[in-house]
Amino acid sequence: MSGKSLSSLEAMVAAELAAPAAVPVTAIAEAARAAQGRAVCAVLFYGSCRRDGYGDGQLVDLYLLVDGYAAVHASVVMRWLNRLVPPNVYYLEADHAGGRVRAKYALVSLDQFERRMGAATLNPYFWARFAQPTGLLWTRDRVVADRVRAALAHAIRTTAEAVRPLVGEKADAATLWTRALTESYRTELRAEKPERARSIVAGDLDRYRRVTTALGPPTPVGSRDAARRRWLWRRIQGKVLSILRLAKASFTFAGGADYLAWKISRHAGAPVEFRPWERRHPMLAAPLVLWRLTRRGIVR
């Protein structure tokens, strides 16, 4: 933010973005950046490895922000899909220090990333995700870094404002952010158990308290009933978008079925397997797989 001081919220976000990452994480981030070429303008690090620290065998979650889709997709169809239902998701492995590092990275344009952080975007897929701690592993220049920082601060404000009517103006940080994560999980095909949101917030409660303080005094909240209806619509919309993203990932995510089965099994504590024809025809199989996992109580 050239020429003026940062707000307390943006200063907090800037400190989180600047936090160092483990060497294997920076190594796989560099490999992902190299795979997508010169159009990449920033690499973000988020998720469980960012929150709890990287361990051998874990899957690193990255976001690659790019100048535009024409520079990274030769296929016009893939450009259209990336713009229509962002992000595109890819899988990558790289050798490092005698071991193997694995990452899942999402690709979205910087412009679209910024737009998705505001309340004009109904679905919380972006703004609730990036209201949580995020690292900036690489950026092209200061201008991009400033845009990323501002976007993440915007995401925090949007998330808090979206959930305030559900918890009330006087809710403490733990209540506010636990409800925010819980509601956002419910808009996706999440296998997270109900207590997951509570444990995430409790594990970094000081951070969420500082963020809440940095937001300043809450403005008067709107109707709780209206907010509930809006979150219901987010859940309906989010489930559809999740299915579309999974179907799209079948074209971009090599080994996607195996990863998905592992991810759901790890979170739900129950084995998940995909049948051979479901691997061959993921788009046709998606509704059946969703129904089967929902019936078993694995996906909520």
C-alpha positions as CSV (number, residue, x, y, z in Angstrom):
1,M,0.0,0.0,0.0
2,S,2.3,2.7,-1.3
3,G,2.3,6.1,0.3
4,K,0.2,5.3,3.3
5,S,0.3,3.1,6.4
6,L,-1.4,-0.3,6.5
7,S,-4.6,-0.8,8.5
8,S,-4.1,-3.1,11.5
9,L,-5.9,-5.9,9.6
10,E,-3.7,-5.6,6.5
11,A,-0.6,-5.4,8.7
12,M,-1.6,-8.7,10.3
13,V,-2.2,-10.3,6.9
14,A,1.2,-9.0,5.7
15,A,2.9,-10.7,8.6
16,E,1.2,-14.0,7.9
17,L,2.1,-13.8,4.2
18,A,5.7,-13.2,5.1
19,A,6.0,-16.2,7.5
20,P,8.7,-18.7,6.3
21,A,7.7,-22.1,5.0
22,A,9.6,-25.4,5.2
23,V,12.1,-26.0,2.5
24,P,10.2,-28.9,0.9
25,V,7.2,-26.6,0.6
26,T,9.2,-23.9,-1.1
27,A,10.8,-26.5,-3.4
28,I,7.4,-27.9,-4.6
29,A,6.1,-24.3,-5.0
30,E,9.0,-23.5,-7.3
31,A,8.3,-26.7,-9.3
32,A,4.6,-25.7,-9.6
33,R,5.6,-22.2,-10.8
34,A,8.0,-23.6,-13.3
35,A,5.3,-26.0,-14.6
36,Q,3.0,-23.0,-15.4
37,G,5.5,-20.6,-16.8
38,R,6.0,-16.9,-16.9
39,A,2.3,-16.0,-16.5
40,V,2.4,-16.9,-12.8
41,C,2.5,-13.7,-10.7
42,A,2.2,-15.2,-7.1
43,V,2.3,-18.5,-5.3
44,L,0.2,-18.9,-2.1
45,F,0.4,-21.5,0.6
46,Y,-2.6,-22.5,2.7
47,G,-4.4,-25.4,4.3
48,S,-3.4,-28.0,6.9
49,C,0.4,-27.9,6.1
50,R,0.4,-24.1,6.4
51,R,-1.7,-24.3,9.6
52,D,0.0,-27.3,11.4
53,G,3.4,-27.4,9.7
54,Y,4.7,-29.7,6.9
55,G,5.5,-33.3,7.6
56,D,6.9,-36.0,5.3
57,G,4.2,-37.6,3.0
58,Q,1.7,-34.7,3.4
59,L,0.1,-33.0,0.5
60,V,1.0,-29.3,0.2
61,D,-1.9,-27.0,-0.8
62,L,-0.9,-24.2,-3.1
63,Y,-2.6,-21.4,-5.2
64,L,-1.0,-20.1,-8.3
65,L,-2.2,-16.7,-9.4
66,V,-1.7,-15.9,-13.0
67,D,-2.0,-12.9,-15.3
68,G,-4.7,-14.5,-17.5
69,Y,-5.8,-17.9,-18.8
70,A,-4.7,-17.5,-22.4
71,A,-1.1,-17.5,-21.2
72,V,-1.4,-20.9,-19.4
73,H,-4.0,-22.8,-21.4
74,A,-3.4,-23.8,-25.0
75,S,-7.0,-25.1,-25.1
76,V,-9.8,-22.6,-25.5
77,V,-12.1,-25.0,-23.7
78,M,-9.8,-25.2,-20.7
79,R,-9.6,-21.4,-20.5
80,W,-13.3,-21.2,-20.5
81,L,-13.7,-23.8,-17.8
82,N,-11.1,-22.1,-15.6
83,R,-12.9,-18.8,-15.9
84,L,-16.4,-20.2,-15.5
85,V,-15.8,-22.5,-12.5
86,P,-12.5,-21.5,-11.0
87,P,-10.0,-22.7,-10.0
88,N,-8.5,-25.5,-12.1
89,V,-6.7,-28.0,-9.8
90,Y,-3.5,-29.9,-10.6
91,Y,-1.3,-32.5,-9.0
92,L,2.4,-32.4,-8.9
93,E,5.3,-34.4,-7.4
94,A,8.9,-33.4,-7.2
95,D,12.1,-34.9,-5.8
96,H,13.7,-33.1,-2.9
97,A,16.6,-34.0,-0.6
98,G,16.3,-37.7,-1.4
99,G,12.5,-37.7,-0.9
100,R,9.3,-37.0,-2.7
101,V,7.2,-33.9,-2.2
102,R,3.6,-33.8,-3.4
103,A,1.3,-30.9,-3.9
104,K,-2.2,-30.0,-5.1
105,Y,-2.2,-26.6,-6.7
106,A,-5.1,-24.5,-7.8
107,L,-4.8,-22.0,-10.7
108,V,-6.8,-18.8,-10.9
109,S,-6.2,-15.4,-12.4
110,L,-5.3,-12.6,-10.0
111,D,-8.2,-10.4,-11.3
112,Q,-10.7,-13.2,-10.7
113,F,-9.1,-14.0,-7.3
114,E,-9.6,-10.4,-6.2
115,R,-13.2,-10.3,-7.4
116,R,-14.2,-13.5,-5.6
117,M,-13.2,-12.1,-2.2
118,G,-16.1,-9.7,-1.9
119,A,-19.7,-10.0,-0.7
120,A,-20.8,-9.8,-4.3
121,T,-19.7,-13.4,-4.7
122,L,-22.4,-15.4,-3.0
123,N,-20.4,-18.6,-2.6
124,P,-17.7,-18.6,0.2
125,Y,-15.3,-21.0,-1.6
126,F,-12.7,-18.3,-2.0
127,W,-13.4,-15.7,0.7
128,A,-13.9,-18.2,3.6
129,R,-10.8,-20.2,2.6
130,F,-8.6,-17.1,2.5
131,A,-9.9,-15.6,5.7
132,Q,-7.6,-18.3,7.2
133,P,-3.8,-17.9,7.5
134,T,-2.0,-17.9,4.2
135,G,1.6,-17.7,3.2
136,L,3.0,-15.9,0.1
137,L,5.9,-18.1,-1.1
138,W,6.7,-16.1,-4.2
139,T,5.6,-12.9,-5.9
140,R,6.7,-11.2,-9.1
141,D,6.8,-7.8,-7.6
142,R,5.6,-5.4,-4.8
143,V,2.5,-4.4,-6.8
144,V,1.2,-8.0,-6.9
145,A,2.1,-8.5,-3.2
146,D,0.0,-5.5,-2.3
147,R,-3.0,-6.7,-4.3
148,V,-2.8,-10.1,-2.7
149,R,-2.6,-8.6,0.8
150,A,-5.6,-6.4,0.2
151,A,-7.6,-9.3,-1.3
152,L,-7.0,-11.4,1.8
153,A,-8.0,-8.6,4.2
154,H,-11.1,-8.2,2.1
155,A,-11.8,-12.0,2.5
156,I,-11.6,-11.7,6.2
157,R,-14.1,-8.8,6.3
158,T,-16.5,-10.6,3.9
159,T,-16.5,-13.8,6.0
160,A,-17.0,-12.0,9.3
161,E,-19.9,-9.9,7.9
162,A,-21.5,-12.9,6.3
163,V,-21.7,-14.8,9.6
164,R,-22.3,-12.0,12.1
165,P,-26.1,-12.1,11.7
166,L,-26.0,-15.8,12.7
167,V,-24.1,-15.3,15.9
168,G,-24.9,-11.7,16.9
169,E,-22.9,-8.5,17.3
170,K,-21.5,-9.5,20.8
171,A,-20.2,-13.0,19.8
172,D,-16.6,-13.7,20.8
173,A,-13.9,-14.6,18.3
174,A,-14.2,-18.3,18.9
175,T,-17.9,-18.3,18.3
176,L,-17.7,-16.1,15.3
177,W,-15.0,-18.0,13.4
178,T,-16.1,-21.5,14.4
179,R,-19.5,-20.7,12.9
180,A,-17.8,-19.2,9.8
181,L,-15.8,-22.3,9.1
182,T,-18.7,-24.6,9.9
183,E,-21.0,-22.8,7.5
184,S,-18.4,-22.6,4.8
185,Y,-17.7,-26.4,5.1
186,R,-21.4,-27.1,4.7
187,T,-21.4,-25.4,1.3
188,E,-18.9,-27.9,-0.1
189,L,-18.7,-31.7,-0.4
190,R,-16.7,-31.7,2.7
191,A,-15.9,-34.9,4.7
192,E,-15.0,-32.8,7.7
193,K,-16.5,-33.9,11.0
194,P,-18.6,-31.2,12.8
195,E,-15.9,-30.6,15.5
196,R,-13.2,-29.9,12.9
197,A,-14.0,-26.2,12.6
198,R,-13.9,-25.9,16.4
199,S,-10.5,-27.5,16.7
200,I,-9.0,-25.3,13.9
201,V,-10.1,-22.1,15.6
202,A,-9.1,-23.3,19.1
203,G,-5.7,-24.3,17.7
204,D,-5.0,-20.7,16.7
205,L,-7.4,-18.8,18.8
206,D,-5.1,-15.9,19.5
207,R,-4.9,-15.2,15.8
208,Y,-8.6,-15.2,15.4
209,R,-9.0,-12.9,18.4
210,R,-6.5,-10.5,16.9
211,V,-8.2,-10.6,13.6
212,T,-11.6,-9.9,15.2
213,T,-10.1,-6.9,17.1
214,A,-8.5,-5.6,13.9
215,L,-11.8,-5.7,12.2
216,G,-13.0,-3.0,14.6
217,P,-16.4,-2.6,16.2
218,P,-19.0,-4.7,14.3
219,T,-21.6,-2.8,12.4
220,P,-25.3,-3.5,13.2
221,V,-26.1,-7.0,11.9
222,G,-29.0,-7.7,9.6
223,S,-31.8,-10.2,9.9
224,R,-30.9,-13.6,11.2
225,D,-33.6,-15.2,9.2
226,A,-32.4,-13.5,6.0
227,A,-28.9,-14.6,6.8
228,R,-30.0,-18.2,7.3
229,R,-31.8,-18.2,3.9
230,R,-28.7,-16.8,2.3
231,W,-26.5,-19.6,3.8
232,L,-29.0,-22.2,2.7
233,W,-28.8,-20.9,-0.9
234,R,-25.0,-20.9,-0.6
235,R,-25.2,-24.6,0.4
236,I,-27.3,-25.5,-2.6
237,Q,-25.1,-23.5,-5.0
238,G,-22.0,-24.8,-3.3
239,K,-22.8,-28.5,-3.7
240,V,-23.5,-28.0,-7.4
241,L,-20.2,-26.1,-7.8
242,S,-18.3,-28.8,-5.9
243,I,-19.6,-31.4,-8.3
244,L,-18.6,-29.3,-11.3
245,R,-15.2,-28.7,-9.9
246,L,-14.7,-32.4,-9.2
247,A,-15.8,-33.3,-12.8
248,K,-13.4,-30.6,-14.2
249,A,-10.6,-32.0,-12.0
250,S,-10.9,-35.3,-13.8
251,F,-9.3,-33.7,-16.8
252,T,-6.5,-31.8,-14.9
253,F,-5.8,-33.9,-11.8
254,A,-3.8,-37.1,-12.6
255,G,-4.5,-39.6,-10.0
256,G,-7.5,-37.6,-8.8
257,A,-9.7,-40.5,-7.8
258,D,-7.0,-42.0,-5.7
259,Y,-6.3,-38.7,-4.0
260,L,-10.0,-38.0,-3.4
261,A,-10.5,-41.5,-1.8
262,W,-7.4,-40.9,0.4
263,K,-8.5,-37.4,1.4
264,I,-12.1,-38.5,2.3
265,S,-10.9,-41.6,4.2
266,R,-8.4,-39.5,6.2
267,H,-11.0,-37.0,7.3
268,A,-13.9,-39.3,7.8
269,G,-12.1,-42.2,9.4
270,A,-13.8,-44.6,7.0
271,P,-12.4,-46.4,3.9
272,V,-13.5,-45.0,0.5
273,E,-13.0,-46.7,-2.8
274,F,-14.0,-45.9,-6.4
275,R,-15.1,-48.6,-8.7
276,P,-13.3,-49.1,-12.0
277,W,-16.0,-47.6,-14.2
278,E,-16.2,-44.6,-11.9
279,R,-12.5,-44.0,-12.5
280,R,-13.0,-44.2,-16.3
281,H,-16.1,-42.0,-16.3
282,P,-15.9,-39.6,-13.4
283,M,-18.4,-37.1,-14.8
284,L,-21.1,-39.7,-15.2
285,A,-20.2,-41.3,-11.9
286,A,-20.1,-38.1,-9.8
287,P,-23.8,-38.1,-8.8
288,L,-23.7,-41.8,-7.9
289,V,-20.5,-41.4,-5.9
290,L,-22.0,-38.4,-4.0
291,W,-25.2,-40.3,-3.2
292,R,-23.2,-43.3,-1.9
293,L,-21.0,-41.2,0.3
294,T,-23.9,-39.2,1.6
295,R,-25.9,-42.3,2.5
296,R,-22.9,-43.6,4.5
297,G,-22.6,-40.3,6.3
298,I,-19.1,-39.6,4.9
299,V,-20.1,-36.5,3.0
300,R,-22.5,-34.1,4.7
